Structure formats: structure tokens, C-alpha cells
Amino acid sequence: MSDFGTMPAFPEPVLYDPTHQIIESGRAYGFCPGLNIQQHVWLTLYAARIASGETHIDALLSTDKRLDAVLKRLEELA
């Protein structure tokens, strides 16, 4: 797999600091970057399986099995 899945799912937040007239990373102010794409996709697939009525174990196995294929397709679409 390429590094596509390790990129942040959403851009990193930045803040403008008017006292220094610079734009800084949100991490300097305590903002967390959130999930990367792989984590976001996994959680979405898992939540869909749970919502459809599957048990926890079945949802885990199904999600893990399909994750690589979904990430590959998302990378192609991106």
C-alpha cells in the first residue's frame, strides 16, 4: 500500500497569530490533527457493519478484510 492511507483525512488546522503576524500550526495551540485516512475509512466501514446488525466480531473481520480494497479505490479516485 502507498502512503495514501497515512495522510490526514482533513487538512491540519492553522491559526493566524496577530501579535506576531504569522500563520502557525494548530498543534502549537493544542489542536489535534485527528484521524488519518486509513483510520477514518476503517471506522466508517465498521460503523456501517454495526448499523446493519452484524455482531462486533463479524464487523471487525469484515472491516479488516475490505480495508485495503477500499483504500486502493479511494486512492484511484483521488
VENJOCOR-V219780 format. One record per backbone hydrogen bond with DSSP energy under -1.0 kcal/mol. NH is the residue of the N-H (numbers start at 1). CO is the residue of the C=O. Records with the same first field share a line. If there is no record, write none. Layout:
NH=CO ; CO
This chain:
6=3
7=4
9=35
15=24
17=22
21=17
22=17
24=15
26=13
28=25
29=26
30=27
31=26
37=7
38=5
40=36
41=37
42=38
43=39
44=40
45=41
46=42
47=43
48=44
49=45
50=46
51=47
52=48
53=50
54=49
59=55
60=56
61=57
62=58
63=59
64=60
65=61
66=62
67=63
70=66
71=67
72=68
73=69
74=70
75=71
76=72
77=73
78=74
